[in-house]
Amino acid sequence: MSEEALRREIARLTERIATLEQQNEQHERAAREHAAAIERAERDARERAEQLARAEEELRRQAGIFKLVLDSMADGVAVVDDRGELLMRNPAAERMLGRAQLDLVSDEGPGPGEATLFFPDQATPWPASEHPLSRALRGETVDQVELFARKPVEQDGRGARRAHGAAGSAMPTLAPASGPLGDDGEPRSVRLPSLIADQRGEPGQAPGLFLTVSASPMRGKDGSISGAVAVFRDATEKKRLIEDLEAKNRDLVESESAKSELVERLRYAIDEISTPILELWDDVLALPIIGVVDSRRSAQIMERLLDEIVRRQSRYVIIDVTGVEVIDTRTADHFLKLIKAVELLGARCRITGVRPAVAQTMVELGIDLGAVRAARNLKHALRESLALAGQKPSLASLMGARRGAAKGEDGAAAQPFTPGGPGAAQGPSGSGPTTKTQLQLSARKETST
């Protein structure tokens, strides 16, 4: 090989070596970059793994809290998917109803210890189509629907719902005719657990629960229904309290009614005592009035007085207002109506006992009693009434009449004042009651004198 060819070969090899070195550097740089990328990827993977681990731990923690919350709730919670298959329920829902009433796609009926749903009347079965979860899957929102869940009673007489104890023991039930009877032979009102205990010989438990149920559909982002959730609340105690309050309210109403009736009877009795009607003489009645005369008392006085006038066939009535401290226009109007009513029965009225202060007030107010005559006192009013009747009583007879009226006013055994009766004037030396003939002879003697 010539020297020239050798130089060319050396140049080519040198160039080749330079190219290889350059490629080598590129490969090394790419390897370093790749190694760095791998390192970064590993670091990112580790970080993501740590994040996933933390997220999983947080998810487990939240799931645990969620389960703890659901398990601790007194209200039952149940969730179903869009087909009605049960996805989740908490222990409270399990205790209240059992799985059969929560899984809508199950064809199995309620098993042992599982409830059957009824309307609140505890007799009408609740239709499956109206189950709150079924309605929620149809897009309805159910709010506070009341239903009754009854569980079967076990053979030992104890309710399957031991966890709730006797929550429903307050529901009153009338024992059937063949069941426990009272002392009178009639069915007695008992609590159903007691009835179970009586018939089985074992302590009974509550047969069911009153529940209020709320349910709503669960919707996805696109608005489609993906399932439903329902919340069941035990309302047995609340219903019992409401029934107790209603019963107490009825008792209070009855008690208040009885008290009002008693007060009214006492008021009527007091009015009768405070407004006696006395028979002073044949055809003469006295009506002493004490206290305030309002419309109610005026109507009562009028009714009693008119009845006495008709019963005794009296022709004269003496109204004694000594015990009336104030007579205003309204009171005077009551008296005028009373006097008109008496005159419509053919009797005449006299007013006596008007106090000076009362007379002055009546004049100042312009109160006019019309043609009604006033007498100085009861004795003069009786004398005028007897004179109109054609009788002239002696002073002794008038005093006897006054004593008889006073005796009636004092609340003693008041009897109608008639000649020869209690309160009449006594004959000479107290030998006996003075007869009407003796009174007439005495009156003639006084007249001749």
C-alpha positions in Angstrom: 0.0 0.0 0.0 1.4 3.3 -1.0 1.9 6.1 1.5 -0.8 8.2 0.0 -3.4 5.4 0.4 -2.2 4.8 4.0 -2.8 8.5 4.8 -6.2 8.4 3.3 -7.1 5.3 5.3 -5.8 6.9 8.5 -7.9 10.0 7.8 -11.0 7.9 7.2 -10.4 5.9 10.4 -9.8 9.1 12.4 -13.1 10.6 11.0 -14.8 7.3 11.8 -13.5 7.4 15.4 -14.7 11.0 15.8 -18.1 10.1 14.6 -18.3 7.1 16.9 -17.2 9.3 19.9 -19.8 11.8 19.0 -22.5 9.1 18.8 -21.2 7.7 22.0 -21.6 11.1 23.7 -25.1 11.4 22.3 -26.0 7.9 23.6 -24.5 8.7 27.0 -26.4 11.9 27.2 -29.6 10.1 26.1 -28.9 7.5 28.7 -28.5 10.1 31.4 -31.6 11.8 30.3 -33.5 8.5 30.2 -32.2 7.6 33.6 -33.2 11.0 34.9 -36.7 10.5 33.4 -36.9 7.1 35.0 -35.9 8.6 38.3 -38.5 11.3 38.0 -41.1 8.8 37.0 -40.2 6.6 40.0 -40.4 9.7 42.2 -43.8 10.6 40.8 -44.9 7.0 41.1 -43.8 7.0 44.7 -45.6 10.3 45.4 -48.7 9.1 43.7 -48.6 5.8 45.6 -48.3 7.8 48.8 -51.1 10.0 47.8 -53.2 7.0 46.9 -52.4 5.4 50.2 -53.3 8.6 52.1 -56.5 8.9 50.0 -57.4 5.3 50.7 -56.7 5.7 54.4 -58.9 8.9 54.4 -61.6 7.0 52.5 -61.5 4.2 55.0 -61.6 6.7 57.8 -64.5 8.5 56.3 -66.2 5.2 55.6 -65.7 4.2 59.2 -67.1 7.5 60.4 -70.1 7.2 58.0 -70.8 3.7 59.2 -70.4 4.7 62.8 -72.8 7.6 62.2 -75.3 5.3 60.5 -75.0 2.6 63.2 -75.4 5.2 65.9 -78.5 6.8 64.4 -81.8 6.1 66.1 -83.5 6.7 62.8 -83.4 3.9 60.2 -81.7 4.6 56.8 -82.0 2.5 53.7 -80.6 3.0 50.2 -81.7 1.1 47.0 -80.5 1.2 43.5 -82.6 2.1 40.4 -84.0 -1.4 40.3 -85.0 -1.3 44.0 -82.3 -3.7 45.2 -81.1 -2.9 48.7 -77.7 -1.4 48.7 -77.4 -0.4 52.3 -79.3 -0.1 55.5 -78.3 0.7 59.1 -79.1 -1.4 62.2 -82.0 0.8 63.2 -83.7 0.1 59.8 -83.0 -3.6 60.3 -84.5 -3.6 63.7 -87.6 -1.6 62.7 -88.5 -3.4 59.5 -86.1 -6.2 58.5 -84.6 -6.7 55.0 -87.8 -7.9 53.3 -89.5 -4.5 53.6 -86.4 -2.7 52.4 -85.4 -4.8 49.4 -88.0 -4.0 46.8 -86.9 -6.6 44.3 -87.1 -9.5 46.7 -90.0 -11.8 46.2 -89.7 -13.2 49.7 -92.3 -12.1 52.3 -91.4 -11.0 55.8 -89.4 -13.6 57.6 -89.3 -14.3 61.4 -88.9 -11.1 63.3 -89.6 -8.9 60.2 -92.4 -6.4 60.1 -95.5 -6.1 57.9 -96.5 -2.6 57.0 -100.0 -1.2 57.7 -101.8 2.1 57.5 -101.9 3.9 60.9 -105.2 2.2 61.6 -103.1 -0.9 62.2 -105.5 -3.0 60.1 -105.3 -1.9 56.5 -102.2 -3.4 54.7 -99.8 -0.9 53.1 -99.7 -1.6 49.3 -96.2 -2.4 48.0 -96.7 0.2 45.2 -97.1 2.9 47.8 -93.9 2.0 49.6 -91.9 5.2 50.2 -88.9 3.8 48.4 -91.1 2.8 45.4 -92.5 6.2 45.2 -89.1 7.8 45.4 -87.9 5.6 42.5 -90.8 7.0 40.5 -89.4 10.5 41.1 -91.6 11.5 44.0 -90.4 13.1 47.2 -92.1 11.6 50.3 -92.2 13.7 53.4 -93.3 12.5 56.9 -95.6 9.7 55.8 -97.0 7.8 58.8 -97.3 4.0 58.8 -97.5 1.2 61.2 -95.0 -1.7 61.2 -96.1 -4.8 63.0 -93.8 -7.7 63.9 -94.9 -11.2 64.8 -94.9 -12.2 68.4 -92.6 -15.1 69.2 -93.8 -18.2 70.8 -92.6 -17.2 74.3 -94.9 -14.2 74.2 -92.0 -11.7 73.9 -91.8 -9.3 70.9 -89.1 -9.9 68.3 -88.1 -6.3 68.7 -86.3 -6.6 72.0 -84.0 -3.7 71.2 -86.9 -1.3 71.4 -88.4 -2.8 74.5 -91.9 -1.6 75.2 -91.9 1.5 73.0 -95.3 0.6 71.7 -96.8 -0.5 74.9 -98.9 2.7 75.2 -101.2 1.8 72.4 -104.7 1.2 73.9 -106.6 -1.8 72.5 -110.0 -3.0 73.4 -110.0 -6.6 74.5 -112.3 -8.8 72.4 -115.4 -10.3 74.0 -113.6 -13.5 74.6 -110.6 -11.8 76.2 -110.1 -10.4 79.7 -113.3 -9.0 81.2 -113.9 -6.5 83.9 -115.8 -7.0 87.2 -119.0 -5.9 85.4 -118.6 -8.6 82.8 -117.9 -6.1 80.0 -114.7 -6.1 77.9 -112.1 -3.9 79.6 -109.7 -1.6 77.9 -106.2 -3.0 78.2 -102.8 -2.4 76.6 -102.0 -5.0 74.0 -98.7 -6.2 75.7 -100.6 -6.8 78.9 -103.2 -8.7 76.9 -100.5 -10.9 75.4 -99.1 -11.5 78.8 -102.5 -12.4 80.2 -103.2 -14.9 77.4 -99.7 -16.5 77.2 -98.6 -16.2 80.8 -95.4 -14.5 79.8 -94.4 -10.8 79.8 -95.6 -9.3 76.5 -93.8 -6.8 74.4 -94.8 -4.1 71.9 -96.3 -5.7 68.7 -95.2 -2.9 66.4 -94.1 0.7 65.8 -95.6 3.8 64.4 -93.2 5.2 61.9 -92.8 8.4 60.0 -91.0 7.9 56.7 -89.3 10.4 54.3 -87.8 9.3 51.0 -86.3 11.0 48.0 -84.7 9.9 44.7 -81.0 10.0 44.1 -80.1 11.6 40.7 -76.9 11.4 38.7 -75.2 14.3 37.0 -77.4 13.8 33.9 -80.5 14.0 36.1 -81.4 10.3 35.8 -82.6 8.4 38.9 -79.9 6.1 40.1 -81.6 5.0 43.3 -83.5 6.2 46.4 -82.9 6.8 50.0 -85.4 6.6 52.9 -85.3 7.6 56.5 -87.5 5.8 59.1 -88.3 7.5 62.4 -89.9 5.8 65.4 -92.9 7.9 66.3 -94.5 5.5 68.8 -93.5 7.5 71.9 -94.6 10.8 70.2 -97.9 9.3 69.3 -98.4 8.0 72.8 -97.6 11.4 74.2 -100.1 13.0 71.8 -102.8 10.6 72.8 -102.0 11.2 76.5 -102.1 14.9 76.0 -105.4 14.6 74.1 -106.9 12.5 76.9 -105.7 15.0 79.5 -107.1 17.8 77.5 -110.4 16.0 77.3 -110.3 15.5 81.1 -109.5 19.2 81.6 -112.3 20.3 79.3 -114.7 18.0 81.2 -113.4 19.2 84.5 -113.7 22.8 83.5 -117.2 22.2 82.2 -118.1 20.5 85.6 -116.5 23.4 87.5 -118.4 25.9 85.3 -121.6 24.1 85.9 -121.0 24.0 89.7 -120.1 27.7 89.7 -123.3 28.4 87.8 -125.4 26.3 90.3 -123.7 28.0 93.2 -124.3 31.4 91.7 -128.0 30.5 91.1 -128.3 29.3 94.7 -126.6 32.5 96.0 -128.9 34.6 93.9 -131.9 32.8 95.3 -130.7 33.3 98.8 -129.9 37.0 98.2 -133.3 37.6 96.6 -136.0 35.9 98.7 -139.7 36.3 97.8 -141.8 36.5 101.0 -145.6 36.3 101.4 -146.4 39.0 103.9 -150.2 38.8 103.7 -152.9 37.3 101.6 -152.3 38.7 98.1 -149.2 40.6 99.2 -145.6 39.6 98.3 -142.4 41.3 99.4 -139.2 41.3 97.3 -136.2 42.5 99.3 -133.3 43.2 96.9 -129.7 43.4 98.1 -126.6 44.2 96.0 -126.2 45.0 92.4 -128.9 44.3 89.9 -127.5 43.4 86.4 -129.2 42.1 83.4 -128.7 38.4 84.4 -129.9 38.9 87.9 -132.8 41.0 86.7 -134.0 38.2 84.4 -133.7 35.7 87.2 -135.6 38.0 89.7 -138.3 38.6 87.1 -138.7 34.9 86.4 -139.0 33.9 90.0 -141.3 36.8 91.0 -143.7 36.2 88.1 -143.9 32.5 88.9 -144.7 33.3 92.6 -147.4 35.8 91.6 -149.1 33.2 89.4 -148.6 30.4 92.0 -150.0 32.4 94.9 -152.4 34.6 92.9 -151.0 37.7 94.5 -152.3 41.2 93.6 -149.6 43.4 95.3 -145.9 43.3 95.3 -143.6 45.4 97.5 -140.1 45.8 96.2 -137.7 46.7 99.0 -134.5 48.4 97.7 -133.0 49.1 101.1 -130.1 46.9 100.2 -129.4 48.5 96.9 -126.7 51.2 97.4 -126.6 52.5 93.8 -129.4 52.9 91.3 -128.3 54.2 87.9 -130.2 54.4 84.6 -129.5 50.8 83.8 -130.6 49.5 87.2 -133.7 51.7 87.0 -134.4 50.3 83.5 -134.3 46.8 85.0 -136.8 47.8 87.7 -139.1 49.4 85.2 -139.2 46.2 83.1 -139.8 44.2 86.2 -142.7 46.4 87.3 -144.3 46.3 83.8 -144.1 42.6 83.8 -145.8 42.4 87.2 -148.5 44.7 86.0 -149.1 42.6 82.9 -150.1 39.8 85.4 -152.7 42.1 87.0 -150.7 42.9 90.2 -149.6 46.3 91.5 -146.1 47.3 92.7 -144.8 49.4 95.5 -141.2 50.5 96.0 -139.9 51.0 99.4 -136.6 51.6 101.2 -135.1 54.2 98.8 -132.2 55.8 100.6 -131.7 59.6 100.6 -128.5 59.4 98.6 -130.0 57.0 96.1 -133.1 59.3 95.7 -130.7 62.3 95.2 -128.8 60.4 92.5 -132.0 59.3 90.7 -133.1 63.0 90.6 -129.8 64.2 89.3 -129.8 61.5 86.6 -133.4 62.2 85.7 -134.6 58.7 86.4 -138.4 58.4 86.2 -140.1 55.4 87.6 -143.3 56.4 86.0 -146.6 55.8 87.9 -144.9 53.5 90.5 -145.6 54.7 94.0 -142.9 54.7 96.6 -143.5 54.1 100.3 -141.4 55.2 103.3 -140.7 51.7 104.5 -142.1 48.1 104.4 -144.7 48.7 107.1 -146.3 51.7 105.2 -146.1 49.8 101.9 -147.9 46.8 103.5 -150.6 49.1 105.0 -151.2 50.8 101.7 -151.5 47.5 99.9 -154.0 46.1 102.5 -156.0 49.3 102.3 -156.2 48.9 98.5 -157.3 45.4 99.2 -160.1 46.6 101.5 -158.4 45.4 104.7 -157.4 47.6 107.7 -154.7 45.7 109.7 -154.0 46.7 113.3 -150.6 47.9 114.4 -149.9 44.6 116.1 -150.6 42.7 112.8 -148.3 45.0 110.9 -145.5 44.4 113.5 -146.1 40.7 113.2 -145.9 41.0 109.4 -142.6 42.9 109.7 -141.2 40.3 112.1 -142.2 37.6 109.6 -140.5 39.4 106.8 -137.4 40.0 108.9 -137.4 36.3 109.8 -137.5 35.4 106.1 -134.7 37.9 105.3 -132.5 36.5 108.0 -132.4 33.1 106.2 -134.4 31.3 108.8 -137.1 28.8 107.8 -139.1 31.4 106.0 -142.7 30.5 105.5 -145.4 32.5 103.7 -146.9 35.1 106.0 -150.6 34.4 106.3 -153.0 35.4 109.0 -152.8 32.9 111.8 -149.6 31.6 110.5 -146.0 32.0 111.7 -145.1 35.6 112.2 -148.7 36.7 112.6 -149.6 38.9 115.6 -150.4 37.1 118.8 -153.6 37.5 120.7 -153.9 38.9 124.2 -151.6 37.4 126.8 -150.0 35.3 124.1 -152.8 32.8 124.1 -152.5 32.0 120.4 -152.3 33.5 117.0 -154.7 36.3 116.2 -157.3 35.3 113.6 -158.4 37.4 110.7 -161.7 38.2 112.4 -159.9 39.4 115.5 -157.6 41.6 113.4 -160.7 43.2 111.7 -162.4 43.8 115.1 -159.1 45.4 116.3 -159.0 47.6 113.3 -162.6 48.8 113.9 -161.8 49.6 117.5 -158.8 51.7 116.3 -160.9 53.4 113.7 -163.6 54.3 116.2 -161.0 55.5 118.6 
